[in-house]
Amino acid sequence: MRHTVFICQTCQDRDGHRPGPEMVEALRAALEVEADVVAGPCMNMCDAPVSLALRAPGKVAYLFSRIEAGDVADIAALTRLFVEAEGGVIEDARPAGRLRFCLTGRVPAL
């Protein structure tokens, strides 16, 4: 099954910098599970940058906001939880650290 992590490439931090592309590269290097990491288009979370989404066929989809450049280890842990979760439902997000408080939305699987 193909799992994808989208990190917004257009979100800007307080200084006007776009950290998304750098976060993509850092996450690719940090991942210990098989997942595609994509610098994605705007996810309409501009008021709470940086946004991140997790998608996979037949699994719940997740949308996160307020992701920071220093969260790469937590994003890797979150991705591992998602890959391992049957149906994509993450029952215990504590290993994802701060990101468990950054969940903005969850979309049911088709």
C-alpha positions as CSV (number, residue, x, y, z in Angstrom):
1,M,0.0,0.0,0.0
2,R,1.3,3.5,-0.9
3,H,1.4,5.9,2.0
4,T,2.0,9.6,1.3
5,V,3.0,12.5,3.6
6,F,2.2,15.9,2.1
7,I,4.0,19.0,3.5
8,C,2.8,22.3,2.3
9,Q,5.4,24.0,0.1
10,T,3.7,27.5,0.2
11,C,3.2,28.0,4.0
12,Q,5.3,30.8,5.3
13,D,6.6,31.2,8.8
14,R,6.7,34.5,10.7
15,D,9.8,35.6,8.9
16,G,8.3,34.9,5.4
17,H,10.5,31.8,5.0
18,R,8.9,28.7,3.4
19,P,10.2,25.8,5.5
20,G,8.2,23.1,3.7
21,P,10.7,22.0,1.1
22,E,13.5,21.7,3.7
23,M,11.2,19.8,5.9
24,V,10.4,17.4,3.1
25,E,14.1,16.6,2.6
26,A,14.7,16.2,6.3
27,L,11.8,13.9,6.7
28,R,12.9,11.7,3.8
29,A,16.2,11.3,5.5
30,A,14.6,10.5,8.9
31,L,11.9,8.0,7.9
32,E,12.3,4.4,8.9
33,V,9.2,3.2,7.1
34,E,8.2,3.2,3.4
35,A,6.3,6.3,2.6
36,D,6.4,9.0,-0.1
37,V,7.1,12.5,1.2
38,V,5.8,15.2,-1.1
39,A,6.1,19.0,-1.1
40,G,2.4,19.5,-1.7
41,P,0.3,22.4,-2.8
42,C,-1.5,24.8,-0.5
43,M,-3.9,23.0,1.9
44,N,-5.7,26.1,2.9
45,M,-4.2,26.3,6.4
46,C,-2.4,29.5,5.8
47,D,-3.4,31.0,9.1
48,A,-1.7,28.1,11.0
49,P,1.4,27.1,9.0
50,V,2.9,24.7,8.2
51,S,0.3,22.1,7.2
52,L,0.8,18.4,6.7
53,A,-1.5,15.6,5.5
54,L,-1.3,11.9,5.6
55,R,-3.0,9.8,2.9
56,A,-3.2,6.2,1.8
57,P,-5.8,4.2,-0.2
58,G,-8.5,2.7,2.1
59,K,-7.2,4.6,5.2
60,V,-8.4,7.6,7.2
61,A,-6.8,10.8,6.0
62,Y,-5.3,13.3,8.5
63,L,-4.7,17.0,8.3
64,F,-2.3,18.8,10.7
65,S,-1.4,22.4,11.1
66,R,1.1,24.5,13.1
67,I,4.0,22.1,12.2
68,E,7.4,23.5,12.8
69,A,10.8,22.7,11.2
70,G,11.9,21.2,14.5
71,D,9.1,18.6,14.4
72,V,10.8,16.2,11.9
73,A,11.4,13.4,14.4
74,D,7.8,13.7,15.5
75,I,6.6,13.7,11.9
76,A,8.6,10.5,11.3
77,A,7.0,8.9,14.4
78,L,3.6,10.0,13.3
79,T,4.2,8.6,9.8
80,R,5.3,5.2,11.3
81,L,2.0,5.2,13.4
82,F,0.0,5.9,10.3
83,V,1.7,3.2,8.2
84,E,1.2,0.6,10.9
85,A,-2.4,1.6,11.8
86,E,-5.0,-0.7,10.3
87,G,-7.4,1.4,8.4
88,G,-5.3,4.4,9.3
89,V,-6.9,4.9,12.6
90,I,-4.2,6.0,15.1
91,E,-5.4,4.9,18.5
92,D,-2.5,6.3,20.6
93,A,-0.7,9.3,19.2
94,R,1.6,9.9,22.2
95,P,4.7,8.7,20.2
96,A,4.1,11.6,17.8
97,G,4.9,14.1,20.6
98,R,3.7,17.6,20.1
99,L,1.9,16.7,16.8
100,R,-0.9,15.0,18.6
101,F,-2.1,18.5,19.6
102,C,-1.8,19.8,16.0
103,L,-4.5,17.6,14.4
104,T,-6.9,19.8,12.5
105,G,-9.1,17.2,10.7
106,R,-9.6,13.5,10.0
107,V,-11.4,12.3,6.8
108,P,-13.0,8.9,6.8
109,A,-11.6,6.2,4.5
110,L,-13.5,5.4,1.3
